[in-house]
Amino acid sequence: MTQLIKTPALCVDFDRDARALQAQGALARMIQPVLNMVNQRLEEEKPAQVRLKDLVASTWLPPIPSGPFKRLLVNEAKTAIGRPVPQTVSIEVTRSCGAKCDHCLIKEGEGELSSEEIKRVIDQALDMGTCIITFTEGDPLLREDIFELIRHVDPEKAVVNLFTPGLEMTVEKAVKLREAGLYNLIIGVYSINPEEHDRVRGVAGAHAKALEAIRIALDTGLLVTMSCHILSGQVDRIMELYELATELGVQELSVWEGMPKSPEQALTQIEREKIINIYRKINSTPGGPRLFANTYFEGQMLGCMAGRRWMHVAVDGRVRACPYMQDSYDDIREVSLKDAWKRLRSSGQFDGFVSCCPAQGIHAISPSDKKYR
């Protein structure tokens, strides 16, 4: 039995053998509903990884037990009383990228945040209670100071995720990522067909490099998520990608709903239900990677996280609710992250439970959509 939280009003214990969380104290009723959801997932679904000292329920969540997971529980308690915290802060750290994706517009601008500006964002995010920091865009591995930025995140407060197309991975970089304290490396794979993936990336050989990057990272001991986006008519490829993920040995395959450019590309309700059925079948079957599906996680389970549990900092310093919603709320070069969060929250756009991605409609009518990851 591990004690995660101990205060006069709230005590949360984790029973590793039973894989269950239990709250006691005056504030227990406030947080127990969240613990019940976690307990149900731990009971019905396989974890991404079971390690000597902790358990990774999903690569998108801090390990249990850990300082960042404790902060997540505290944040959920704050959300329950109407004081939501940006549990995840994603930061676009560079425009540089070896890929030439047509759907990416980040390369069209100029400039990016300095090392000190990003460190200030990290510090302010941690002060607010953030427990997940994610580095994105275009390819963070092209920033020379990326290892320093990872080390700047206090591991007792937050875990660090990093997206990369996998074009720049080397054994040396993988070792540096591990030594810097990276929690999870996320590599996008669009298709099991190399030509299709290469066409999306705009680079010949991109598929082979992505798979090699995954192998290098796993051999180095990193936690690895293979990520993909699904549009209407593509749901059947999930199982094909899952077979590839199983062959590679990643800890989790992450399936995100793609941002449609037209109504025809938007997933239907039947397709979403099919994704959830695939999610349940895979995660209730022993062996193989875990499957993450934001159709379930940000649909039935927690609802849309944008502006509720998630805040995004663009490469130019603009603050948005998530990477996919284009409205910005202040610039972190001009205001604190806390003030930007207050303004975002006061907009009234992010209240209540929303089971479908609000950016889906925006993207369906906006040809200037920024990108898929």
N, C-alpha and C positions, 0 to 999 in steps of 0.2 A: 504494500500500500504506500503510495507516494502522495504527500500533501502538497497540492499546488498553490492553494491560497489559505492563509490563516489570519483572520482578523476577528475582533470581538463579534462582528455582525455576520461574517461569512467565512465558511470553511469548505474547500473543495478538495476531495480526495480522488486519486486515480488508482484503481485496482488493475494492475497490469495483467494478472492471470485471467481475471474476468473481463478485461477490456471494457471497463465501465467507469464513468465519472459520477460522483455523488456529492450533492451540496447539503450543507447543514447551516443553521443559524438564521437570524432574523431576515436576512436578504436572500435566503435560499430559494424562496418561491419566485423571486425575480429572475434568477438565472437558470433554474432547473429546466424550463422548457427548451433552452438551447442545449443543455447537457443531454436531455432526452433525445434530441435530434442526433447529436453526436453518438450517443450510446446505440441508437438504432442502426446507424451506419456501421458502427464497429461490430455490431452483432450480425448484421445481414450481409455485409460486404467485406471483401478481403482488403487489407491495407496495402499501400504501395510498397512498404518495406518494414520489416521488423528487425530492429537493430539491438545490440547488446544492452544499451541504456535507455532506448526510447523506441517509439513506434511512429511511423509516418503514415497516418491515415490516408493522406493525399499529399502529393508534392506541392499542392497549392495552399497547404496549411502548415503551420509550424509543427514540429514533432511533439509528441506527448510522452513524458512531461518535458517542459522546457520553459525558460523565462519568456520567450515570445508567445508560447501558448497560454501561459498564465495571463499575459497582457491581453490576449484575445478574449479570454473569459471576462476580464475586468471591463473590456470595451463593450462586450455584449450586455453586461449589466448596465453600463451607461446608456446604451441604445434603448434598453428596456424602460428607462426612466426619461427618455426623450432628449438625451444628450449624446447623439451619435458621434463617433470618432472615425477618421479615415484610417481604417485598419491596414489597408493597402495603399501605398503611394508608389505609382509608377513614374519613372523619370526617363525622358528621351535624352540620351547623353551625347549623341553625335549624328551628323548628317552623312558621314562617310560610310560607304558600303560597297562591297564588291559586286553585289547583285544589281540588276537593272530592271527591277519589277515595274511594269506599266502602272500598277495600282498604287505605287508609292509616290507621294508628292513632297515628302520631307526634303528630298534633294534639291527641290526647286528654290528654296529659300537660301538665306545666308546666315552664317554665324551659329554658334552654339554656346551653351552655358560653360563657364570656366570651372575649373576644379574647385575653387573656393566657393563659387555660387552653388554648385551641386552639394558640397559638404554642408553648406548652410541650410539647404533644403533638407538634407538628411537629419541634421541636428534638430531642426524645427519639427520635422515629422515625428522623430522619436520623442520629443518633448510633449507632443500632442497625444502620444499613445500608440502610434503606428507600430505594427508588429511584422509587417511584410514590406520590404523594399524591392522593387523590380526595376532593373535597368534594361532599357529597350532602345531601338532605333539608332541609326540604320543598322550598323553592326558594332555593338559596344566593344568587341575585341580589337577594333581599330583605334580605340583611345588608349594612348600609352599609359595613362594614369588609372585605367579601369581597376587594376589590382589594388591600388591605393584607395580608390573609392569604396571597393568592397570591404577592405580592412577598416574603413572609417565607420562602418555600421557596427554598433555594439551588439555582439551576438547574444548577450543576455536580454536584449530588448527586441531585436528583430532578426528575421532570416532574410537572406538575399537571393533573389532569383535573377537570372540573366537570359535574355533572348539573343539568339544569333542564328543567321542562316547557315552557319557552319563552314563558310568558305575560308575562314582565316585560322581555323583550329590547327594547332600543333601539339605535340606531346609536351613541349616546354610550357606552352600557354595553359594547357590543362592542369599541369602540376602547380603552376602559379595560382590558378583559380582555386584549386583545392587548398593550397597553403594560405591564401588570402581569406578563406572562410566561406566560399560560395556554398550556399545551401542546395540550389537546384539549377541545372543548366537546361534551357528549353530550346529545342531545335525544331524548326518547322519543316515538315515534309508534306508536300501537296498531293503526291500520288505515288503508287508503287511503280508507275511507268516513268522511267528516267527522262524520256523525251518530254512528257507533259510537265514534269517538275521543272526541267531546264527551261522550258518555254515560259513558264510563269516567272522564274527568276531572271530570265534574259541572259543566262550564262551557260554555255555548254559545259557539261561535267558537274553542274551544281548538285545534282542528285547524288552522284558518287561521293562528292566532297561532304555532303551533309551526313551520309551514312558513315563515312570514315570518321567524321567529327564525333558522332555518337559512340562509335567503337573506342576511339581514343579516350573520350571522357569516362566511359564505363571502366576501361582498363586502368584508368588513373584513380578510380574510386569515387568518382562524382555521382551524385544523384542526377538522373537524366529523365526528362520528359520529352517525348516526341509529340509535336503539336500539329494539328491540321485544322482547316476550315472547311465547312460543308455548306453547299448551296442546294437549292431544290434540284432533285434528280441525281444527287451524289451520295445519298444516304447509304447505298449498298457498298460504297467503297470503304466504309468504316471497318468492316470485317477484313477486307484486304489489307488495310493499313494496320489493323490489329495483329494480323499474322506476321507482318513485317516487324512490328514492334516486339512481338514475342521472339522472333528469330534473333533480333538484335540484343534482346535482354534488358530493355529499358524498364524503369520502374512504373511508368505510367504513360498511357496514350491519352492525350488531351484533345477533345473534339469541341471546337467552337462553331457556333453558327456564323457563317460568312455574312458580310454586309452586302446585300443585293444592290446591283446597279439598276435593276428594273423589277417590276412586280413579278415577272415570270421567274426570277431567280430566288425569290423569297420562299423559305420553307413553308410547307402547308402544315396544318395542325396534324394531319395524318402522319406526315414525315417526322414531326416532332415526337409524336407518340411512339413511332418506330425507333427513334433514337433512344428514348427512355427505356423501351423494352430491351434494346441491345445493351444499354448501360446496366440494367438489372441482371440480365443473363450472364454477362461477362463477370461482373463483380460478385456474383453468387457462386461462380465456378472456381474451385481452387486451381492454383497454378497460373502462370502467365502474368503479364502486367495488369495493373489496375486500369480502369477506364474512367476518365473524368469527362463529363459532358455538361457544358454550361446550360444546356437546355433543361437539365434537372437542377443543377446547383443554383443557378440564378433564375430558375423558373419555379418549380414546385417547392424547393427547400428554403431558400433565403430571399428569392426575388432579385430584381435588378440591384446591383451593388453601387452603380454609378451615383455619386453624390450622397450616398447613404453609408457605405463602408469603403468607398474607393474614391481616390482623387488622383488626377494625372497632371504631370508637369511637362509641357511640350518643350522641344529643343530650343525654342526662342524665349522660354520662361513663362509663357502663358499657362494659366491654370484652367483645367477643364474637369468635368465630372468623371470622364473616362476617355480612353484614346479615341473612341468612336463618335463621341458627341462633340461637335465643333464649336459650340458656344464657349467663350472663355470668360473667366472671372478673375480679373486682375493679372498682374505680372509679378512674379516673385522677385524680380529685380527692383520692384518699387514698393511692395508691401510684404508683410510676413505671411508665411503659409497659413498661420492661424487666422489672420484677417481674411485671407482669400477663401478659406473654408467657411468662415462665417458668412461672407457675401454669397457664396455658392448656396449655402443652406438657406439663407434668407430669401432666395429667389422664389421659393415655393414650388420649384419644379421637381423636387426630390423627396416628397412626402409620401408616406403610405407604402403599401406592398404592390409592386408591379411585376407581373409574372412573365412579361415579354419584353425583349430589348427595345427601348424607345428609339434607339438609333436606327433600327431596322427601317422604320418609315422614312427617317431623314435620308438614309442612304439610298433608298429606293427612288427618291426624287432628286437626289443631288449628284450629278455627274462629276462633281469636283471632290468626291469622297477621297479621304486621305489615303487609306491603305488597308490591306489585311496585314497581319503579322506574318 
